[in-house]
Amino acid sequence: MFPVWMRLKIRPERRRGVSLWFPVILVWVLLWALMLLLLPFVLLAALVTLRRGPGLVLLAAYPLLFSVLWNLSGLHIEARDAHHDVLVSFR
């Protein structure tokens, strides 16, 4: 399932830090509209370059992007250095 929320938490050393929640569903709506708008051009470019160019890669771009976005749900990334802790989480 597509993630609906992204949580970004940044905490400096020995401080409370900031936690932000972003509604990424708005980004998905804009991305789908853009993808639908560009679909005829991508298909045309794929058909023109199918024999000796990146035609197959262009045809595979939409399913690959869909697969990556679908599997973002549940992704949890934590990074830490000497001064900050950063958390990025998709729900």
C-alpha positions in Angstrom: 0.0 0.0 0.0 1.2 3.5 -0.7 2.4 5.4 2.4 0.2 8.3 3.4 2.4 10.0 6.0 6.1 10.7 6.3 7.7 11.4 9.6 10.9 13.4 9.8 12.5 13.7 13.2 15.7 15.7 13.8 17.3 15.7 17.2 20.5 17.6 18.0 22.7 16.2 20.7 21.4 16.8 24.3 18.3 18.6 23.0 14.7 17.7 22.4 14.6 18.1 18.6 11.9 18.6 16.0 9.4 16.0 14.7 7.5 16.8 11.5 4.7 14.9 9.8 4.1 15.4 6.1 1.0 14.1 4.2 2.8 12.5 1.2 -0.6 11.5 -0.3 -0.6 15.0 -1.8 2.7 14.3 -3.5 1.3 11.0 -4.9 -1.7 12.7 -6.4 0.5 15.3 -8.1 2.9 12.6 -9.3 0.1 10.5 -10.8 -1.3 13.5 -12.6 2.1 14.3 -14.0 2.7 10.7 -15.0 -0.7 10.6 -16.8 0.1 13.8 -18.6 3.5 12.5 -19.8 2.3 9.0 -20.7 1.6 9.6 -24.4 5.1 11.2 -24.8 6.8 8.4 -23.0 5.0 5.8 -25.1 5.9 7.7 -28.3 9.5 8.0 -27.3 9.6 4.3 -26.4 8.2 3.2 -29.7 10.6 5.5 -31.7 13.7 4.2 -29.8 12.6 0.6 -29.4 15.0 -1.0 -31.9 18.3 0.6 -30.8 17.7 2.9 -27.9 16.2 3.0 -24.4 12.7 2.0 -25.6 12.4 -1.0 -23.3 13.7 1.0 -20.3 11.1 3.7 -21.0 8.3 1.1 -21.2 9.5 -0.4 -17.8 9.7 3.0 -16.1 6.1 3.2 -15.0 5.8 -0.3 -13.5 9.1 0.1 -11.7 8.1 3.5 -10.2 4.8 2.0 -9.1 6.6 -0.9 -7.4 9.1 1.4 -5.6 6.3 3.7 -4.3 4.2 0.7 -3.3 7.0 -0.7 -1.2 7.9 2.5 0.6 5.2 1.8 3.3 6.9 0.7 6.5 10.3 2.1 5.5 12.2 3.3 8.6 15.6 5.0 8.3 17.7 6.2 11.2 20.9 8.0 10.8 23.2 9.3 13.4 26.4 11.3 13.5 28.3 13.0 16.4 25.8 15.9 16.7 22.4 14.8 15.3 20.0 11.9 15.1 17.7 11.8 12.1 14.7 9.6 11.6 12.7 9.2 8.3 9.7 6.9 8.5 6.9 6.2 6.0 3.4 5.0 7.2 
